[in-house]
């Protein structure tokens, strides 16, 4: 079973400008929600020992704002890449919501949906083993 680790969170504004998102409270909220669904395999950073026998999946988040909509895209990168044909898709996962009264509430909603989607991705790993 893979271990998951957070790598980057980027926000993209309506003009298309990207910047690194460094709010540790929001990042920790996302990681805590993941641990609710996938206990014991959520890491805060790259452990440095990802191998075929001990694989990892790197998580990169991209938050996009368009009008009143906010989208959180989770890209999952296999570390190392599995060479054999895999039944598990590694397409970007999308979470979407309308803006709430605060950004904290908006991002909490997005991370809830994103972590649930990743749990479903992880279930495919369990079924394939």
PAMIKOL-757026 format. One record per atom (N, C-alpha, C): residue number from 1; residue in three letters; chain; atom name; z, x, y. Coordinates in pm, 1 decimal. Each point is the difference from the previous one (the first is absolute). Last residue first. Layout:
REM PAMIKOL-757026
+------+-------+------+------+----------+----------+----------+
| tike | torgu | nugu | rovo |        w |        u |        v |
+------+-------+------+------+----------+----------+----------+
|  NUM |   ALA |    A |   CA |        Z |        X |        Y |
...
+------+-------+------+------+----------+----------+----------+
This chain:
REM PAMIKOL-757026
+------+-------+------+------+----------+----------+----------+
| tike | torgu | nugu | rovo |        w |        u |        v |
+------+-------+------+------+----------+----------+----------+
|  129 |   UNK |    A |    N |   -453.5 |   -458.8 |   -516.1 |
|  129 |   UNK |    A |   CA |     66.7 |    101.3 |    -84.0 |
|  129 |   UNK |    A |    C |     43.5 |    -56.5 |   -132.8 |
|  128 |   UNK |    A |    N |   -208.1 |   -256.2 |    358.6 |
|  128 |   UNK |    A |   CA |    -98.7 |     92.8 |    -56.2 |
|  128 |   UNK |    A |    C |     62.7 |    105.9 |    -89.5 |
|  127 |   UNK |    A |    N |    258.9 |   -332.7 |    237.6 |
|  127 |   UNK |    A |   CA |    -81.3 |    -65.9 |   -102.0 |
|  127 |   UNK |    A |    C |    -97.8 |     97.4 |    -65.7 |
|  126 |   UNK |    A |    N |    268.6 |    146.8 |    363.1 |
|  126 |   UNK |    A |   CA |     85.7 |    -29.2 |   -116.3 |
|  126 |   UNK |    A |    C |    -80.9 |    -60.9 |   -112.8 |
|  125 |   UNK |    A |    N |   -215.5 |     76.9 |    413.7 |
|  125 |   UNK |    A |   CA |     31.6 |    127.6 |    -66.7 |
|  125 |   UNK |    A |    C |     82.4 |    -25.7 |   -125.8 |
|  124 |   UNK |    A |    N |    -85.8 |   -365.2 |    274.5 |
|  124 |   UNK |    A |   CA |   -121.1 |     38.8 |    -73.6 |
|  124 |   UNK |    A |    C |     21.6 |    133.2 |    -71.6 |
|  123 |   UNK |    A |    N |    336.7 |   -153.0 |    287.2 |
|  123 |   UNK |    A |   CA |     -0.6 |    -76.6 |   -125.5 |
|  123 |   UNK |    A |    C |   -123.4 |     32.6 |    -83.4 |
|  122 |   UNK |    A |    N |     39.2 |    174.8 |    439.7 |
|  122 |   UNK |    A |   CA |     80.9 |     73.6 |    -97.1 |
|  122 |   UNK |    A |    C |      4.3 |    -73.1 |   -135.0 |
|  121 |   UNK |    A |    N |   -210.4 |   -213.3 |    363.8 |
|  121 |   UNK |    A |   CA |    -78.5 |    117.3 |    -39.4 |
|  121 |   UNK |    A |    C |     73.5 |     78.2 |   -109.2 |
|  120 |   UNK |    A |    N |    234.0 |   -347.1 |    198.4 |
|  120 |   UNK |    A |   CA |   -102.9 |    -52.9 |    -89.6 |
|  120 |   UNK |    A |    C |    -93.9 |    110.7 |    -47.4 |
|  119 |   UNK |    A |    N |    322.3 |    115.3 |    316.4 |
|  119 |   UNK |    A |   CA |     67.8 |    -32.7 |   -126.1 |
|  119 |   UNK |    A |    C |   -101.9 |    -55.7 |    -99.6 |
|  118 |   UNK |    A |    N |   -144.6 |     75.4 |    435.9 |
|  118 |   UNK |    A |   CA |     11.0 |    125.5 |    -73.8 |
|  118 |   UNK |    A |    C |     71.3 |    -21.0 |   -133.3 |
|  117 |   UNK |    A |    N |    -30.4 |   -365.4 |    294.1 |
|  117 |   UNK |    A |   CA |   -133.7 |     34.5 |    -51.2 |
|  117 |   UNK |    A |    C |      4.2 |    128.6 |    -81.3 |
|  116 |   UNK |    A |    N |    392.0 |   -127.7 |    222.2 |
|  116 |   UNK |    A |   CA |    -26.1 |    -92.6 |   -111.5 |
|  116 |   UNK |    A |    C |   -136.9 |     29.9 |    -63.1 |
|  115 |   UNK |    A |    N |    119.5 |    232.4 |    390.0 |
|  115 |   UNK |    A |   CA |     78.4 |     49.4 |   -114.1 |
|  115 |   UNK |    A |    C |    -20.6 |    -89.3 |   -121.9 |
|  114 |   UNK |    A |    N |   -208.7 |   -128.3 |    405.5 |
|  114 |   UNK |    A |   CA |    -58.1 |    125.0 |    -50.9 |
|  114 |   UNK |    A |    C |     75.6 |     50.7 |   -122.1 |
|  113 |   UNK |    A |    N |    165.8 |   -378.9 |    233.9 |
|  113 |   UNK |    A |   CA |   -123.2 |    -33.1 |    -72.3 |
|  113 |   UNK |    A |    C |    -60.3 |    125.6 |    -62.6 |
|  112 |   UNK |    A |    N |    377.1 |     67.8 |    268.4 |
|  112 |   UNK |    A |   CA |     36.9 |    -87.1 |   -111.4 |
|  112 |   UNK |    A |    C |   -122.0 |    -31.1 |    -86.1 |
|  111 |   UNK |    A |    N |    -55.6 |    232.9 |    404.4 |
|  111 |   UNK |    A |   CA |     49.1 |     87.9 |   -106.4 |
|  111 |   UNK |    A |    C |     44.5 |    -80.6 |   -121.4 |
|  110 |   UNK |    A |    N |   -146.1 |   -238.6 |    386.1 |
|  110 |   UNK |    A |   CA |   -109.0 |     77.3 |    -59.8 |
|  110 |   UNK |    A |    C |     48.2 |     86.4 |   -115.8 |
|  109 |   UNK |    A |    N |    323.4 |   -234.5 |    250.4 |
|  109 |   UNK |    A |   CA |    -83.6 |    -93.5 |    -75.9 |
|  109 |   UNK |    A |    C |   -112.9 |     74.5 |    -71.1 |
|  108 |   UNK |    A |    N |    261.4 |    245.9 |    292.4 |
|  108 |   UNK |    A |   CA |     80.8 |    -35.8 |   -116.1 |
|  108 |   UNK |    A |    C |    -77.5 |    -95.6 |    -90.5 |
|  107 |   UNK |    A |    N |   -184.4 |    118.2 |    415.5 |
|  107 |   UNK |    A |   CA |    -14.0 |    108.0 |    -98.8 |
|  107 |   UNK |    A |    C |     83.7 |    -27.9 |   -124.5 |
|  106 |   UNK |    A |    N |     29.6 |   -310.3 |    356.2 |
|  106 |   UNK |    A |   CA |   -139.0 |      6.1 |    -48.0 |
|  106 |   UNK |    A |    C |    -13.9 |    104.0 |   -109.6 |
|  105 |   UNK |    A |    N |    413.7 |    -31.9 |    224.2 |
|  105 |   UNK |    A |   CA |    -20.6 |   -114.4 |    -88.8 |
|  105 |   UNK |    A |    C |   -141.3 |      1.4 |    -59.0 |
|  104 |   UNK |    A |    N |     98.1 |    325.4 |    320.1 |
|  104 |   UNK |    A |   CA |     87.6 |     21.7 |   -115.5 |
|  104 |   UNK |    A |    C |    -20.3 |   -110.8 |   -102.7 |
|  103 |   UNK |    A |    N |   -211.0 |    -30.7 |    420.0 |
|  103 |   UNK |    A |   CA |    -71.4 |     88.0 |    -92.3 |
|  103 |   UNK |    A |    C |     83.3 |     27.7 |   -124.7 |
|  102 |   UNK |    A |    N |     71.1 |   -468.5 |    255.1 |
|  102 |   UNK |    A |   CA |     24.1 |    142.7 |     25.2 |
|  102 |   UNK |    A |    C |    -82.3 |     82.2 |    -99.3 |
|  101 |   UNK |    A |    N |    -56.2 |   -469.1 |      8.4 |
|  101 |   UNK |    A |   CA |     61.5 |     12.5 |    132.5 |
|  101 |   UNK |    A |    C |     32.1 |    145.7 |     35.1 |
|  100 |   UNK |    A |    N |   -399.5 |    -56.9 |   -338.8 |
|  100 |   UNK |    A |   CA |    124.2 |    -76.1 |     10.5 |
|  100 |   UNK |    A |    C |     60.6 |     22.4 |    138.3 |
|   99 |   UNK |    A |    N |   -532.3 |     29.8 |   -196.1 |
|   99 |   UNK |    A |   CA |    111.4 |     65.4 |     69.3 |
|   99 |   UNK |    A |    C |    118.6 |    -94.3 |      7.2 |
|   98 |   UNK |    A |    N |   -324.9 |    -64.6 |   -408.8 |
|   98 |   UNK |    A |   CA |    -11.7 |    -16.2 |    145.1 |
|   98 |   UNK |    A |    C |    120.2 |     69.3 |     61.9 |
|   97 |   UNK |    A |    N |   -205.6 |    176.9 |   -470.8 |
|   97 |   UNK |    A |   CA |     87.4 |   -101.9 |     58.2 |
|   97 |   UNK |    A |    C |    -37.1 |    -18.4 |    147.0 |
|   96 |   UNK |    A |    N |   -135.7 |    277.3 |   -514.6 |
|   96 |   UNK |    A |   CA |    -39.2 |    -49.0 |    131.6 |
|   96 |   UNK |    A |    C |     97.1 |   -106.8 |     48.0 |
|   95 |   UNK |    A |    N |   -130.9 |    427.3 |   -385.2 |
|   95 |   UNK |    A |   CA |    100.8 |    -98.9 |     37.7 |
|   95 |   UNK |    A |    C |    -33.4 |    -43.2 |    141.8 |
|   94 |   UNK |    A |    N |   -269.6 |    283.6 |   -428.5 |
|   94 |   UNK |    A |   CA |      9.4 |    -53.1 |    136.1 |
|   94 |   UNK |    A |    C |    111.3 |   -103.6 |     11.1 |
|   93 |   UNK |    A |    N |   -182.4 |    459.9 |   -313.0 |
|   93 |   UNK |    A |   CA |     68.9 |   -128.8 |     -3.4 |
|   93 |   UNK |    A |    C |     20.1 |    -46.7 |    143.3 |
|   92 |   UNK |    A |    N |   -384.0 |    348.7 |   -241.7 |
|   92 |   UNK |    A |   CA |    105.6 |    -21.0 |     99.4 |
|   92 |   UNK |    A |    C |     57.7 |   -141.9 |     -9.3 |
|   91 |   UNK |    A |    N |   -192.4 |    211.3 |   -444.6 |
|   91 |   UNK |    A |   CA |    -55.2 |    -48.3 |    126.0 |
|   91 |   UNK |    A |    C |    113.4 |    -15.9 |     99.9 |
|   90 |   UNK |    A |    N |    -29.4 |    159.2 |   -481.4 |
|   90 |   UNK |    A |   CA |     74.3 |     64.1 |    107.3 |
|   90 |   UNK |    A |    C |    -66.0 |    -32.4 |    134.2 |
|   89 |   UNK |    A |    N |     30.8 |   -215.7 |   -544.9 |
|   89 |   UNK |    A |   CA |    -73.4 |     27.9 |    123.6 |
|   89 |   UNK |    A |    C |     90.0 |     65.3 |    104.5 |
|   88 |   UNK |    A |    N |     13.0 |      3.7 |   -550.3 |
|   88 |   UNK |    A |   CA |     83.1 |    -27.1 |    116.8 |
|   88 |   UNK |    A |    C |    -79.4 |     31.7 |    126.4 |
|   87 |   UNK |    A |    N |   -138.2 |     84.1 |   -452.8 |
|   87 |   UNK |    A |   CA |     -7.7 |   -144.1 |     22.3 |
|   87 |   UNK |    A |    C |     75.3 |    -39.2 |    127.1 |
|   86 |   UNK |    A |    N |   -259.1 |    481.4 |   -121.4 |
|   86 |   UNK |    A |   CA |    128.0 |    -67.6 |     12.1 |
|   86 |   UNK |    A |    C |    -21.8 |   -149.0 |     21.8 |
|   85 |   UNK |    A |    N |   -257.2 |    476.2 |   -205.6 |
|   85 |   UNK |    A |   CA |    -18.9 |   -131.7 |     60.6 |
|   85 |   UNK |    A |    C |    132.3 |    -74.6 |     -2.2 |
|   84 |   UNK |    A |    N |     35.4 |    527.7 |     10.1 |
|   84 |   UNK |    A |   CA |    -51.0 |   -102.6 |    -90.8 |
|   84 |   UNK |    A |    C |    -14.5 |   -132.0 |     75.1 |
|   83 |   UNK |    A |    N |    186.6 |    378.8 |    222.6 |
|   83 |   UNK |    A |   CA |   -142.9 |     16.1 |    -25.5 |
|   83 |   UNK |    A |    C |    -57.6 |   -107.9 |    -89.9 |
|   82 |   UNK |    A |    N |    414.9 |     18.6 |    370.4 |
|   82 |   UNK |    A |   CA |    -20.3 |    -20.3 |   -143.6 |
|   82 |   UNK |    A |    C |   -149.7 |      1.8 |    -26.2 |
|   81 |   UNK |    A |    N |    277.3 |    253.3 |    402.6 |
|   81 |   UNK |    A |   CA |    -94.6 |   -107.5 |    -28.5 |
|   81 |   UNK |    A |    C |    -19.9 |     -7.1 |   -150.6 |
|   80 |   UNK |    A |    N |    471.7 |    187.9 |    163.2 |
|   80 |   UNK |    A |   CA |   -140.3 |     35.7 |     12.6 |
|   80 |   UNK |    A |    C |    -88.9 |   -120.9 |    -30.2 |
|   79 |   UNK |    A |    N |    221.4 |   -167.9 |    236.9 |
|   79 |   UNK |    A |   CA |     27.2 |    143.9 |      1.4 |
|   79 |   UNK |    A |    C |     54.1 |     39.4 |   -136.9 |
|   78 |   UNK |    A |    N |   -266.8 |   -442.3 |    287.1 |
|   78 |   UNK |    A |   CA |     55.5 |     56.9 |   -123.0 |
|   78 |   UNK |    A |    C |     15.3 |    150.5 |     14.6 |
|   77 |   UNK |    A |    N |     10.1 |   -386.4 |    392.4 |
|   77 |   UNK |    A |   CA |    -75.4 |    114.1 |    -50.9 |
|   77 |   UNK |    A |    C |     68.7 |     56.2 |   -123.5 |
|   76 |   UNK |    A |    N |    -23.9 |   -467.7 |    333.0 |
|   76 |   UNK |    A |   CA |     71.1 |     63.0 |   -111.2 |
|   76 |   UNK |    A |    C |    -88.3 |    111.1 |    -55.5 |
|   75 |   UNK |    A |    N |     71.3 |   -319.2 |    478.6 |
|   75 |   UNK |    A |   CA |    -92.2 |     76.7 |    -83.2 |
|   75 |   UNK |    A |    C |     81.7 |     76.2 |   -103.1 |
|   74 |   UNK |    A |    N |     75.1 |   -451.3 |    327.8 |
|   74 |   UNK |    A |   CA |     65.7 |    103.5 |    -79.5 |
|   74 |   UNK |    A |    C |   -105.6 |     67.0 |    -86.9 |
|   73 |   UNK |    A |    N |     23.8 |   -312.6 |    479.6 |
|   73 |   UNK |    A |   CA |    -81.0 |     43.5 |   -113.9 |
|   73 |   UNK |    A |    C |     74.2 |    113.8 |    -68.9 |
|   72 |   UNK |    A |    N |    106.1 |   -425.6 |    358.1 |
|   72 |   UNK |    A |   CA |     52.2 |    125.4 |    -53.2 |
|   72 |   UNK |    A |    C |    -78.8 |     32.7 |   -126.0 |
|   71 |   UNK |    A |    N |    -60.9 |   -327.8 |    472.9 |
|   71 |   UNK |    A |   CA |    -35.6 |     29.2 |   -139.0 |
|   71 |   UNK |    A |    C |     61.3 |    134.1 |    -37.3 |
|   70 |   UNK |    A |    N |     29.4 |   -427.6 |    391.9 |
|   70 |   UNK |    A |   CA |     37.8 |    136.6 |    -32.0 |
|   70 |   UNK |    A |    C |    -24.0 |     20.1 |   -149.3 |
|   69 |   UNK |    A |    N |   -149.4 |   -369.0 |    433.2 |
|   69 |   UNK |    A |   CA |     11.7 |     38.4 |   -140.0 |
|   69 |   UNK |    A |    C |     40.2 |    146.5 |    -13.6 |
|   68 |   UNK |    A |    N |   -112.9 |   -243.9 |    409.7 |
|   68 |   UNK |    A |   CA |    133.3 |    -40.1 |    -44.9 |
|   68 |   UNK |    A |    C |     26.0 |     38.7 |   -145.9 |
|   67 |   UNK |    A |    N |   -367.1 |    271.3 |    236.6 |
|   67 |   UNK |    A |   CA |     45.7 |   -125.6 |     59.2 |
|   67 |   UNK |    A |    C |    142.4 |    -29.3 |    -43.3 |
|   66 |   UNK |    A |    N |   -123.7 |    367.0 |   -253.7 |
|   66 |   UNK |    A |   CA |   -119.4 |    -65.2 |     53.8 |
|   66 |   UNK |    A |    C |     41.9 |   -136.6 |     52.9 |
|   65 |   UNK |    A |    N |    204.4 |    503.8 |   -224.5 |
|   65 |   UNK |    A |   CA |     27.1 |   -119.3 |     79.3 |
|   65 |   UNK |    A |    C |   -130.9 |    -52.2 |     56.2 |
|   64 |   UNK |    A |    N |    194.0 |    336.2 |   -435.1 |
|   64 |   UNK |    A |   CA |   -104.4 |    -32.3 |     96.3 |
|   64 |   UNK |    A |    C |     37.1 |   -128.8 |     72.5 |
|   63 |   UNK |    A |    N |    215.6 |    426.2 |   -334.7 |
|   63 |   UNK |    A |   CA |     26.1 |   -128.5 |     63.7 |
|   63 |   UNK |    A |    C |   -103.8 |    -23.0 |    109.1 |
|   62 |   UNK |    A |    N |     70.9 |    312.3 |   -468.8 |
|   62 |   UNK |    A |   CA |    -74.3 |    -10.6 |    124.9 |
|   62 |   UNK |    A |    C |     19.1 |   -141.5 |     54.4 |
|   61 |   UNK |    A |    N |    216.0 |    378.1 |   -398.6 |
|   61 |   UNK |    A |   CA |     -2.5 |   -130.8 |     64.4 |
|   61 |   UNK |    A |    C |    -76.7 |      7.7 |    131.0 |
|   60 |   UNK |    A |    N |     59.7 |    269.7 |   -504.9 |
|   60 |   UNK |    A |   CA |    -36.4 |     17.7 |    140.1 |
|   60 |   UNK |    A |    C |    -16.5 |   -138.2 |     61.2 |
|   59 |   UNK |    A |    N |    211.6 |    253.9 |   -475.7 |
|   59 |   UNK |    A |   CA |    -19.1 |   -121.8 |     78.6 |
|   59 |   UNK |    A |    C |    -27.1 |     35.6 |    145.2 |
|   58 |   UNK |    A |    N |    -43.9 |    236.7 |   -529.4 |
|   58 |   UNK |    A |   CA |     32.1 |     19.6 |    141.3 |
|   58 |   UNK |    A |    C |    -33.9 |   -127.4 |     77.5 |
|   57 |   UNK |    A |    N |    136.0 |    116.0 |   -529.1 |
|   57 |   UNK |    A |   CA |    -97.2 |    -73.2 |     81.0 |
|   57 |   UNK |    A |    C |     47.5 |      7.8 |    144.5 |
|   56 |   UNK |    A |    N |     74.1 |    299.4 |   -496.4 |
|   56 |   UNK |    A |   CA |     49.0 |    -60.4 |    124.7 |
|   56 |   UNK |    A |    C |   -112.0 |    -84.1 |     60.0 |
|   55 |   UNK |    A |    N |    147.1 |    230.7 |   -531.3 |
|   55 |   UNK |    A |   CA |    -88.0 |    -31.7 |    113.3 |
|   55 |   UNK |    A |    C |     71.9 |    -60.9 |    120.1 |
|   54 |   UNK |    A |    N |     71.1 |    292.1 |   -451.1 |
|   54 |   UNK |    A |   CA |    100.2 |    -50.4 |     93.7 |
|   54 |   UNK |    A |    C |    -70.9 |    -42.0 |    129.5 |
|   53 |   UNK |    A |    N |   -246.2 |    179.1 |   -363.8 |
|   53 |   UNK |    A |   CA |    116.4 |    -45.5 |    -76.3 |
|   53 |   UNK |    A |    C |    104.5 |    -66.9 |     88.0 |
|   52 |   UNK |    A |    N |   -389.1 |    187.3 |    199.4 |
|   52 |   UNK |    A |   CA |    -43.0 |   -105.8 |    -93.2 |
|   52 |   UNK |    A |    C |    119.3 |    -56.6 |    -77.5 |
|   51 |   UNK |    A |    N |    144.1 |    201.1 |    456.0 |
|   51 |   UNK |    A |   CA |    -87.9 |     52.3 |   -104.2 |
|   51 |   UNK |    A |    C |    -37.2 |   -115.2 |    -92.8 |
|   50 |   UNK |    A |    N |    319.1 |    157.0 |    468.9 |
|   50 |   UNK |    A |   CA |    -88.5 |   -103.6 |    -53.1 |
|   50 |   UNK |    A |    C |    -99.1 |     62.8 |    -97.8 |
|   49 |   UNK |    A |    N |    387.6 |    178.9 |    282.0 |
|   49 |   UNK |    A |   CA |    -19.8 |     25.1 |   -143.6 |
|   49 |   UNK |    A |    C |    -88.4 |   -106.4 |    -64.5 |
|   48 |   UNK |    A |    N |    164.2 |     16.0 |    468.8 |
|   48 |   UNK |    A |   CA |    -59.0 |    131.6 |    -25.4 |
|   48 |   UNK |    A |    C |    -21.9 |     30.4 |   -146.5 |
|   47 |   UNK |    A |    N |    170.8 |   -401.7 |    267.1 |
|   47 |   UNK |    A |   CA |     95.3 |     83.3 |    -73.1 |
|   47 |   UNK |    A |    C |    -53.4 |    138.8 |    -32.6 |
|   46 |   UNK |    A |    N |    -96.2 |   -347.9 |    423.5 |
|   46 |   UNK |    A |   CA |    -67.8 |     60.9 |   -113.9 |
|   46 |   UNK |    A |    C |     97.9 |     90.8 |    -73.5 |
|   45 |   UNK |    A |    N |    239.3 |   -381.5 |    272.0 |
|   45 |   UNK |    A |   CA |   -104.0 |     98.0 |     31.1 |
|   45 |   UNK |    A |    C |    -59.3 |     54.6 |   -129.6 |
|   44 |   UNK |    A |    N |    326.3 |   -350.7 |      3.5 |
|   44 |   UNK |    A |   CA |    -24.4 |      4.5 |    144.0 |
|   44 |   UNK |    A |    C |   -111.1 |     97.7 |     37.3 |
|   43 |   UNK |    A |    N |     41.8 |   -299.1 |   -467.8 |
|   43 |   UNK |    A |   CA |     45.1 |    125.9 |     59.0 |
|   43 |   UNK |    A |    C |    -30.5 |     -0.3 |    149.0 |
|   42 |   UNK |    A |    N |     51.9 |   -350.6 |   -452.2 |
|   42 |   UNK |    A |   CA |    -44.4 |      8.3 |    138.3 |
|   42 |   UNK |    A |    C |     62.7 |    124.4 |     62.0 |
|   41 |   UNK |    A |    N |     84.3 |   -181.5 |   -447.5 |
|   41 |   UNK |    A |   CA |   -125.4 |     76.1 |      6.6 |
|   41 |   UNK |    A |    C |    -58.1 |      5.4 |    140.2 |
|   40 |   UNK |    A |    N |    419.7 |   -237.6 |   -142.9 |
|   40 |   UNK |    A |   CA |      2.7 |    134.1 |    -61.6 |
|   40 |   UNK |    A |    C |   -129.7 |     79.1 |      6.9 |
|   39 |   UNK |    A |    N |    -21.7 |   -541.8 |     60.7 |
|   39 |   UNK |    A |   CA |    114.6 |     91.6 |     12.3 |
|   39 |   UNK |    A |    C |    -25.5 |    133.0 |    -70.5 |
|   38 |   UNK |    A |    N |   -291.9 |   -404.7 |    197.1 |
|   38 |   UNK |    A |   CA |    -26.6 |    111.8 |    -91.6 |
|   38 |   UNK |    A |    C |    116.5 |     98.6 |     10.2 |
|   37 |   UNK |    A |    N |     19.6 |   -408.8 |    247.2 |
|   37 |   UNK |    A |   CA |    -97.5 |    -36.5 |   -101.9 |
|   37 |   UNK |    A |    C |    -17.7 |    108.0 |   -106.0 |
|   36 |   UNK |    A |    N |    294.5 |     72.7 |    364.7 |
|   36 |   UNK |    A |   CA |     42.7 |   -128.5 |    -56.4 |
|   36 |   UNK |    A |    C |    -91.0 |    -38.6 |   -116.4 |
|   35 |   UNK |    A |    N |   -103.3 |    374.9 |    265.8 |
|   35 |   UNK |    A |   CA |    101.7 |     29.4 |   -102.0 |
|   35 |   UNK |    A |    C |     55.3 |   -126.5 |    -63.2 |
|   34 |   UNK |    A |    N |   -305.0 |    -34.3 |    364.0 |
|   34 |   UNK |    A |   CA |    -66.8 |     49.2 |   -121.0 |
|   34 |   UNK |    A |    C |    100.5 |     24.6 |   -111.5 |
|   33 |   UNK |    A |    N |    170.0 |   -113.8 |    417.4 |
|   33 |   UNK |    A |   CA |    -63.1 |   -117.0 |    -62.5 |
|   33 |   UNK |    A |    C |    -75.3 |     40.6 |   -125.8 |
|   32 |   UNK |    A |    N |    188.1 |    341.1 |    257.3 |
|   32 |   UNK |    A |   CA |    105.8 |    -79.3 |    -64.1 |
|   32 |   UNK |    A |    C |    -57.2 |   -123.2 |    -67.8 |
|   31 |   UNK |    A |    N |   -292.3 |    268.4 |    257.1 |
|   31 |   UNK |    A |   CA |     40.0 |     69.2 |   -123.0 |
|   31 |   UNK |    A |    C |    109.5 |    -76.8 |    -74.4 |
|   30 |   UNK |    A |    N |   -137.4 |   -165.3 |    423.6 |
|   30 |   UNK |    A |   CA |   -109.0 |    -11.0 |    -96.5 |
|   30 |   UNK |    A |    C |     39.5 |     63.8 |   -133.4 |
|   29 |   UNK |    A |    N |    296.6 |     51.9 |    354.6 |
|   29 |   UNK |    A |   CA |     -2.3 |   -140.6 |    -40.9 |
|   29 |   UNK |    A |    C |   -106.9 |    -21.8 |   -106.5 |
|   28 |   UNK |    A |    N |     22.1 |    420.6 |    208.1 |
|   28 |   UNK |    A |   CA |    106.8 |    -17.0 |    -98.9 |
|   28 |   UNK |    A |    C |      7.2 |   -143.7 |    -50.3 |
|   27 |   UNK |    A |    N |   -300.4 |     90.5 |    347.7 |
|   27 |   UNK |    A |   CA |    -45.3 |     68.5 |   -121.8 |
|   27 |   UNK |    A |    C |    104.5 |    -15.0 |   -110.2 |
|   26 |   UNK |    A |    N |    109.4 |   -163.9 |    426.7 |
|   26 |   UNK |    A |   CA |   -102.9 |    -82.4 |    -63.1 |
|   26 |   UNK |    A |    C |    -49.8 |     62.8 |   -130.5 |
|   25 |   UNK |    A |    N |    308.0 |    248.2 |    252.1 |
|   25 |   UNK |    A |   CA |     65.5 |   -124.7 |    -42.3 |
|   25 |   UNK |    A |    C |   -100.6 |    -88.9 |    -72.7 |
|   24 |   UNK |    A |    N |   -146.2 |    401.7 |    208.6 |
|   24 |   UNK |    A |   CA |     61.5 |     22.2 |   -130.9 |
|   24 |   UNK |    A |    C |     70.3 |   -125.2 |    -52.3 |
|   23 |   UNK |    A |    N |   -419.3 |     86.6 |    335.1 |
|   23 |   UNK |    A |   CA |    124.4 |    -77.0 |      3.3 |
|   23 |   UNK |    A |    C |     64.6 |      5.5 |   -138.6 |
|   22 |   UNK |    A |    N |   -433.5 |    196.3 |    169.3 |
|   22 |   UNK |    A |   CA |    114.1 |     82.6 |    -41.0 |
|   22 |   UNK |    A |    C |    132.5 |    -74.0 |      3.2 |
|   21 |   UNK |    A |    N |   -582.6 |    -13.7 |    -10.1 |
|   21 |   UNK |    A |   CA |    114.0 |    -89.1 |     19.9 |
|   21 |   UNK |    A |    C |    122.6 |     71.7 |    -55.7 |
|   20 |   UNK |    A |    N |   -499.4 |    182.9 |    200.9 |
|   20 |   UNK |    A |   CA |    100.1 |      3.4 |   -106.4 |
|   20 |   UNK |    A |    C |    117.3 |    -89.6 |     36.8 |
|   19 |   UNK |    A |    N |   -498.2 |   -101.4 |    179.2 |
|   19 |   UNK |    A |   CA |    111.4 |     91.6 |     27.0 |
|   19 |   UNK |    A |    C |     99.8 |    -11.7 |   -114.3 |
|   18 |   UNK |    A |    N |   -544.3 |   -158.0 |    184.4 |
|   18 |   UNK |    A |   CA |    101.8 |     14.7 |   -104.3 |
|   18 |   UNK |    A |    C |    109.2 |     94.9 |     46.8 |
|   17 |   UNK |    A |    N |   -404.0 |   -345.9 |    226.9 |
|   17 |   UNK |    A |   CA |     74.3 |    126.1 |      9.9 |
|   17 |   UNK |    A |    C |    112.3 |      3.1 |   -103.1 |
|   16 |   UNK |    A |    N |   -312.9 |   -368.5 |    103.8 |
|   16 |   UNK |    A |   CA |    -34.4 |     88.5 |   -110.2 |
|   16 |   UNK |    A |    C |     69.7 |    134.3 |      4.4 |
|   15 |   UNK |    A |    N |     48.6 |   -406.2 |    283.9 |
|   15 |   UNK |    A |   CA |   -108.2 |     86.5 |     45.7 |
|   15 |   UNK |    A |    C |    -47.0 |     93.7 |   -111.2 |
|   14 |   UNK |    A |    N |    373.5 |   -295.4 |    -58.9 |
|   14 |   UNK |    A |   CA |   -122.7 |    -79.0 |      9.9 |
|   14 |   UNK |    A |    C |   -119.2 |     80.5 |     50.2 |
|   13 |   UNK |    A |    N |    383.0 |    277.0 |   -254.3 |
|   13 |   UNK |    A |   CA |      4.1 |   -108.6 |     98.3 |
|   13 |   UNK |    A |    C |   -136.4 |    -68.8 |      8.5 |
|   12 |   UNK |    A |    N |    277.4 |    266.4 |   -401.9 |
|   12 |   UNK |    A |   CA |   -129.0 |     -0.8 |     68.1 |
|   12 |   UNK |    A |    C |      2.1 |   -116.9 |     97.6 |
|   11 |   UNK |    A |    N |    372.8 |    330.5 |   -299.7 |
|   11 |   UNK |    A |   CA |    -31.8 |   -125.9 |     66.2 |
|   11 |   UNK |    A |    C |   -132.0 |     16.2 |     74.2 |
|   10 |   UNK |    A |    N |    251.1 |    249.3 |   -453.1 |
|   10 |   UNK |    A |   CA |    -78.8 |     12.2 |    122.5 |
|   10 |   UNK |    A |    C |    -20.5 |   -138.9 |     58.6 |
|    9 |   UNK |    A |    N |    297.0 |    301.9 |   -387.7 |
|    9 |   UNK |    A |   CA |    -11.7 |   -133.8 |     57.3 |
|    9 |   UNK |    A |    C |    -69.0 |     18.4 |    134.5 |
|    8 |   UNK |    A |    N |     88.3 |    306.7 |   -496.9 |
|    8 |   UNK |    A |   CA |    -31.2 |    -16.2 |    142.3 |
|    8 |   UNK |    A |    C |     -8.6 |   -146.9 |     37.9 |
|    7 |   UNK |    A |    N |    182.6 |    177.0 |   -433.3 |
|    7 |   UNK |    A |   CA |    -61.4 |    116.7 |     62.5 |
|    7 |   UNK |    A |    C |    -20.2 |    -18.8 |    149.7 |
|    6 |   UNK |    A |    N |    313.0 |   -188.3 |   -460.0 |
|    6 |   UNK |    A |   CA |    -53.9 |    -29.2 |    131.6 |
|    6 |   UNK |    A |    C |    -56.1 |    127.6 |     60.3 |
|    5 |   UNK |    A |    N |     45.6 |   -111.3 |   -539.8 |
|    5 |   UNK |    A |   CA |     65.3 |     61.6 |    114.8 |
|    5 |   UNK |    A |    C |    -76.7 |    -31.8 |    128.1 |
|    4 |   UNK |    A |    N |     80.6 |   -131.2 |   -574.2 |
|    4 |   UNK |    A |   CA |    -65.6 |    -27.5 |    126.4 |
|    4 |   UNK |    A |    C |     73.2 |     71.6 |    111.4 |
|    3 |   UNK |    A |    N |    -87.6 |     53.6 |   -567.2 |
|    3 |   UNK |    A |   CA |    100.1 |     -6.7 |    106.1 |
|    3 |   UNK |    A |    C |    -77.7 |    -19.1 |    129.7 |
|    2 |   UNK |    A |    N |   -165.6 |   -142.7 |   -520.9 |
|    2 |   UNK |    A |   CA |     -4.6 |     82.9 |    120.8 |
|    2 |   UNK |    A |    C |    124.1 |    -15.9 |     86.8 |
|    1 |   UNK |    A |    N |    -41.8 |    -34.9 |   -549.7 |
|    1 |   UNK |    A |   CA |      0.0 |    -83.9 |    118.4 |
|    1 |   UNK |    A |    C |      0.0 |     88.6 |    125.0 |
+------+-------+------+------+----------+----------+----------+
